[in-house]
């Protein structure tokens, strides 16, 4: 245990926790906006897998990370259009539609991987971007200011998402249609358009989260996300639909995961217990979810399709 | 515009739904500066007519004329653009948004990236001052009282320059004092030239406020009159289409022993805050105790505690001398309680069950209805047929799903089931809410009949007319407490109304 409490190891764990949190944060922020508009998307994990494969494959072929990120975004947007069509135009039940999207993403990303790649081949990982001056601060620099660009983007999106929800017209409409769509409709706010915007935002973020995951790990394999998208949905509840609390949840999850990996490599956790330890982040998050989040009421119209009559 | 041109004129509006003629050749007009009341029972076609005016439905036949010109209203937005405003019965507000945000929703100048909430707030303050519509623009709507929320709705319409304001059952949720405040505001609006459609089924309010009255029944206009030339009795008859008895005769009854006793009762509400605070009540056999109060002041929690549906924190309840503190609903019933719950489709009946099944809900374990361990269908049907007959439940068959009956008939069905068990205590919450006058009259008569048979009756109602028509004594609840108990003879609408605001 004393091996863990050395400055270098602690800083390394902290940095790794922040990195690990990135895809969770991106996906959960997107889902936060979707849910604030009244739409639950259980398909986040599937969209992430598709985005992860798309990003990975693009980088494998072109070695261009930004093209990979762009493909991830585009795949997310495309899946958003599908999900919007199913839930907004056809008023399908959201829970089941989302599971359908997940299963499609899981199966189709694997199919494409088998057909186009076959065996996992690593790609060049996302480059680190060292923030000038700040990165040179001892200990703090390596922990906070030597990450890849997507990690900075994810953290910057926290205040931006809050600003969008609380200060912009679109955000005001999102909050209105998630709470009382009839009221918004009676004032000429299009419930369908607003929810569609929120769904597209959410899915695009999920696609980005997927690409971020595969580019950061520099690999793709069957079911790369391993349920990460579902944890992201849980983090939205954990964060009581508020971006800064979602951030707290994503960080908690990332830190527990990073600590677990570090302890395993330092043999603090016995090898026989490593499978049990792998469950720790999920268990801790769910416990926190049960203890904290049940006290805050979610958007009143969550999962309820809207129609005028 | 000349004064002879009405602000709004509906000409020969007809609207058909599958199997129903909701509006049949209805004509109706509103002039600037007047209140025109649209009176009718639930299902008479008032709401349909106003939904057509607000662009939520399209009429099959007929014309809408606004300021003398034919208007096409295809959506709420186009209604707003043509300066028609509506205050819906169920407020169209987003509770988690602030007042300003609620008003700014959907505004044209809010189609920019960021809404100019400061400008909207400033204009709200102007409107508030001009018409006495006091409200803080920056507060979250969920923190507002019902009366304040209604003011926000009116502000929303005025902000959009409404010249014609439709108020759908605006007084249903208000205390008598709030109703008075609302009427003052509405008179100010008419003085400024606004035309108002006042939709209601409360006769004295219609008489007090309106310049003209149009009565609808079964989708048709059945009467046009002015307050000076009519009275409550006549209006009720236009609404129902036959003679009605607004207050049942209450013969003098010798009161018996205390059948229901509640003492020192404390109950926690759904939000974890105290909902019932130190309530003491005694109801004797042969007596109707009415509980008046604006809903949300602990009445529901009190009822549920008595019925065994909600845990109580402190205090005791007894039915006919037997302690029923903290018992199960089944034990409360066994002690002699019958319960007519406030939410009839949630707590009173199962919508998907048929009429016979719902009539059996309380007695399904009774050996009368069981043969060889299975339900005895013949017995069940005989029982159901008798109750349907005895309580005048209008249903096509005994196997009609209960949810397809009208509110009044569902309530009669529940009354039939509850009264058939020869209770010692009847607890009836909002027994005639949303029920047509005919059924309400019937239900009132049945409750008074039970009183005559020595049953202790506790009626919880938001409708002061109902409380006054039935009660021997009136208890007023405010903020979880019984603030005052009046003898019927000493109670006036004013004194009870004042107590409902906590002033005693």
Interface residues (C-beta under 8 A of the other chain):
Chain A: X167 X168 X169 X170 X172 X173 X175 X176 X179 X180 X182 X183 X184 X185 X186 X187 X188 X189 X300 X308 X309
Chain B: X56 X75 X76 X77 X80 X86 X88 X91 X92 X93 X94 X95 X96 X97 X101 X102 X104 X105 X106 X107 X110 X111 X112 X113 X114 X115 X156
